[in-house]
Amino acid sequence: MIRKWMLAAVLCGLLSVPCAAYSAQAYALMDADTGRVLAQENGSEQLPMASTTKIMTALVAVESGNLDRMIEVPASCAGVEGSSMYLQAGELLPLRDVLYGLMLSSGNDAAMCIAEVSGGQQAFVSRMNERAQEMGLTDTHFDNPSGLDGETHYTTALELARIASEALQNETFRTIVGTKSYTTGTRTLVNHNKMLSRYEGAVGVKTGFTKKSGRCLVSAAERGGRTLVAVTLNDPDDWKDHAALLDSGFSQLEEKLLYPQGASVREVPVMTGMSDSVAVQTAEPVSAHVFADEVPEIVVQGAKFVYAPVKAGEVYGTLEWKSGDAVLASCPLVYAEDVALDVKQQKQGVIERILSYFSDHSEGRK
């Protein structure tokens, strides 16, 4: 007799439906800081994404600036199809407030309004597609700013994760999507993203649904200084799946100590000093949450040489612990000891001091 689990496995293979622990047709989990893909299934499949489209709409609007300018709501933007923040034709309000209506209430009227007052819908959607191309996305295309179904309106779980990761680098965007409720005039807008209340460290970002796309969700959370982004497309159990995806990602991180406080990092040449070099050390411990196979780079920002007098404890520069372009940790570097001024050297010209320094060190290497 064929057991039920064996039959399910066979059917999964024949029907090409998701059979993993998640219910999504496609999903992706990404480190937002480095773009590292932590998990994915059907991550490159082109699918409709409903109102998660509004992540790109908001990013383009935020990057355009001048969010506090007052705008008048065009008549065409009142009473549009789908979810709404209930804009009224002729209403005056700051563009920033419309952005909150876009991302918290998922207002299709807000999306249309942003596009219309930013050069018109066609021009705005073109800019959305240009921004996708700038990110190097090849499987994403927008037909509109709201996420209503369109013949060529699609993305992939992996590319949507990249869009969200990019958007979260913008502090204004991050503030908006991390807001649980926002009051503007007589409106109180409540964020549809339940992850903000249900998941520890959640910072956003957007829900979505149409009959064609099914339930779509992009969420992000931060723990230990690392931000992870989860994306599910066509997922009937998205809240549960996102919690599990994010948990699996954070479980892969481990806190590592690079330097304790007071650790010597390097010797810096000193001009006009009683000593020709001084040690610089960490002003505080340097630690970060990293993946097991992640090898961050140590980058020291500071002058190639300094002039005496030098006082212990004064700031020399900064140490950064980086993974790619992402700074995982940083701390000030301070001088470990005093270096008094050598009056005799002080009387020399600058060129003479430098020549004298390198001459002395050249002789020392012989």
N, C-alpha and C positions, 0 to 999 in steps of 0.2 A: 504493500500500500504506500502511495506517495504521501509523505508528510506535508503538512500545510506550508511550512517554511521553505521546503524544497520547491513546491509549486509556485510560491511567491517569487522565489529567486528566478525561476524559469520565465515567469510572466514579465518580470522586470526587464530581463534581457531582451525578450521578444518585442515588448512594447516601448522600450527605451524611456521608461518613466523613472523618476528619482527613487532610489532604493536605499539611500544612505540614511543616516539618523535624522536628516532634515527633510521637510516636506516640500521644499522649493523646487521649481523646475530648473532654476539656476541660482547659484549663490557664490559669493566671494568674501573672503576675510583678508584685510590688508592693514599693514602698518602704515598709518597716515603720514608719518614723519619721513620714512625712507622709500615707500612704495613697495616694500617687500610683501609678496603674496604668501599668506600663511595657510590658506585653504581655499579650494574652489571646486565647483562641479558645474559643468556646462558653462563655465565662466566666459567663454567667447561666443556663446550663442546669441544672435541678434533677436531681441525681444522688445515688446512695448513696455514702457516704464511708468505710464500714468503720471501722477503729480510729482513723482520724484524728479521729473523734468524741471521743476521749479528751483532745484538746486542751482542749475546753470542760469536760469532766469535771474535769480537773486545775485549770483556772482557777477554777472555782466552788469547789472544795475549798480551794485555796490562799487565795482571797479570804475564805473563812470563818474562817481563822485557827486557832490552837491546834493546830498540826501535830505538836507533840511529846506530845500526850496519848496515853496508852496505850489501845488499843482491843482488844476481844475479838472474834475472827473469828466471825461467826454461822455456824451449821451450813449455812445455805442458800447460803453463799458458797464452800464447799469443793467442788471437783470440777465446776465449771460448764463449759459448752460452750466450746470454742475455746482460744485461747492462754491461758497461765496462769503465775502466779508460784508456784503450788502452795501456797496457803494451807491451813492445817489448822484444822478446826472447834475453837473454844475457844482457839486460839493467841493469845497476848498480844504485841503489838508496837506501836511508835509509828505513828500515822497517816502521818507523814512517810515511813516505810519502805514503806508500802503505795502511796504516790504514786510512789515510785521503781519499784516493781513494775508499776504502771500504765503508766508512760511508757517504761521501758527494756525490760521483758519483754512489754509490751502485754497484761498480765493482765486477762482478762475477770473473773476472780475478784476481782482488786483493784478493778475498777470497781464491781462489785456490792457489795463490802464497804464502799467509800467511801460509796456511796449509802445502804446500810442503816444505817450508824452515824452518818449525817448527816441523820436524819429519815425515812429510808425511801426506797425507790426512786421511788415516785410523786412524793413531795414534791421529791426531788432533781432528777428529770428536769424537773419544772415549773420549778425554779429555773434549770436550763440553758436552757430556752426563754425564760424571762423575761430572762435575761442576753443572749440573742440579740436580743430585742426592744429592750433598752436600747442595744445597738449599732446599732439601726436596720436590722437584717437582716430582710428580708421573704421570702426564699426558703430559709430554713433551719428545720428542725424536727427535734427529737430524740424518739425513742420509748424510748430506753434509754441508759445511760451508757457502754456498751461498744462499740457500733458494729455489733452484730449486725443483720442485715437486718430491716427493719420496713416496713409499708405506708406510713407517713408519716415515715420516717426519711431525710432528705435534706438536701443543701446545694448550693451552687454553688462553682465554683473561686474566683470573686471573693470570695464571702462567707467561705469557709474561709480565704482569705488574710487577710481582715480579722480573723477570730477569732484566727488565729495572731499577727498583728501586735499585737493588743491584749494577748494573753497574754505576749508577749515583753517588754512593758513592765514586767512583774512580775519582780523579780530572783530570787525564790524559784523561780518557774516556769522562768525562763531557766537557772538553775543545774541544776535537775533534768534538763531535756531536753538540756543540753549535757554531761551526765556519760556517759562511755563504759562504766563499770562501777561497781557499788555493792555493797558487802558488808554484809549485815544478818544477824546471828546466824550460822547455818551456810550461808546463801544468798549466792551471788554472782550478781547480776543484770547481764546484759550487754545493752547498748543495741542494738536491731535496726536502728537508723538508720546505714547504712554511710556516709552522707555525712560523718559526723563524722570518719571516717578517710580518706575519699577526696577531700574537697574543702577547699581552703585557706580558712580562716576560717569553716568551718561551725560553727553554734551550736545545731543541733537541726533539725526538731522531732518528726515522728511518721510512722510507716509504717502501712499498713492493707491488708487483703485479705479479700474474701469472693468466692465464685463469682459472685454477682450484681454486685458493685461492680467486680471486677477489682482490679488493683494500684493503690493510692492512696498518694500521698506528699506530705507537706508538709515542705519543707526551708527553712532560713534560714542566711544567712552574713553575716559582717560584714567589711568592708574599708574602710579610710580613715574610720572612724567612722560609716559608713552600713550599715544592716542591710536586706537584701533578703529577701523571702519568695517562694518558688516553690511552686506547687500543681499537681499533675497528678491527674486522676481517670480511672480505667480506662486505664492506661498500661503496656503490657507491657515498655517499655524506659525505666522511670522514672529509674534512676540516671544514665544517659547524658543523658536529656532535662533533668534538673535541673542537671547541670553546665553544659550548653549554655545553659539559660535564665539561670542566675545569671551566667555569663560575659558574656552579651549585656547584662545589666543593668549590671554593673560597668564594662563598656566605655563606657557612656554618661556615666560620671562623670569629672570633671576637677578636679584640685586647683587652687583659686584662692586667692590671697593678698588678704585684705581690708586688713590693716594690717601693716606691719613692726613689729618691736619699737621702742618709743620714739616712735611716731607720735602726734602731738597729735590728740586726739579732740574736746575742747570746752574752753571757758573756764567756770570755776565762780566765782560771786560769793563774795567773802571779806568777812566782817564783822570789824570791829576789827583790820584788818590795815593794814600800811604800803602794801600794794597792794590795790586793790579787786577783783581777780580773780586766778585762778591756772589755768594750763593743766593738764589731766590727760592722761596718755598711756598707751599700752599697755605693760604690763610684759613682754610676750612677743609673738611674731608671732601674728596671727590668720588662720588659713587653714582651709578646709574643702573636702571633695569635693562638688561640686554638678553638677546637670544643666545642659546648655547653655542652656535657657530658664528656669532657676530663678533668681529674683531674691530672695535672702534679705533680711530686714529687720534693720536695726541697732537694738538696744535697749540703752540705757544705764541701769543701775541705780545710783543714787547720790543724795545729798542735793541739794536745790535750791540751797543755799548752805552754806558752812562758816565756822567761826570760826578766826581766827588764835590762836596761831601754827600755821603749816603747815610740815611738813618734807618736802623732796624725797624721793621714794621710798616714802613712806607710802601705804597703800592708801586710795583714795577710794571705789571701788565696783567694779562689774563691767560689762564689755561683753559682750553676747550677739549672736550672728549667728544669726537664726532663719528657718526656713521653716515658715510656719504656726505651730503650737504647738511644733514640734520645734526644739531648740537644736542647731545644727550645730557651733558653736564658741563658746567663751567665754574670757575672760582678765581678770585683775585690771587695774584702772585705777589708776595712781599719780600723785601730784603731781609735776610737772616741775621745780618749784623751791621754795625756801623763801619763806615770807611771814612776816615778823616781826610781832609784836604791836604795835599802836599804843596806847600807854598812855593817851593822851588819849581815844580812843574807848572804851577799856575802862571808863573811869569813867562813861560814859554808860549810861543804862538801856537795856534790850533794845529797847523801843518806839522810843526816840530813835535808836538805831543803825539800825534798819530804815528809819525815816522819813528819816534823814539819807542813807542809801545810795540809796534810790530818788529822793530829791530831787536828789542830785548827778547821777544818771544821767538824770533827766528834763531837767535843765538842759543836759546835754551833748547831748541830741537836738534842742534848739531851734536 
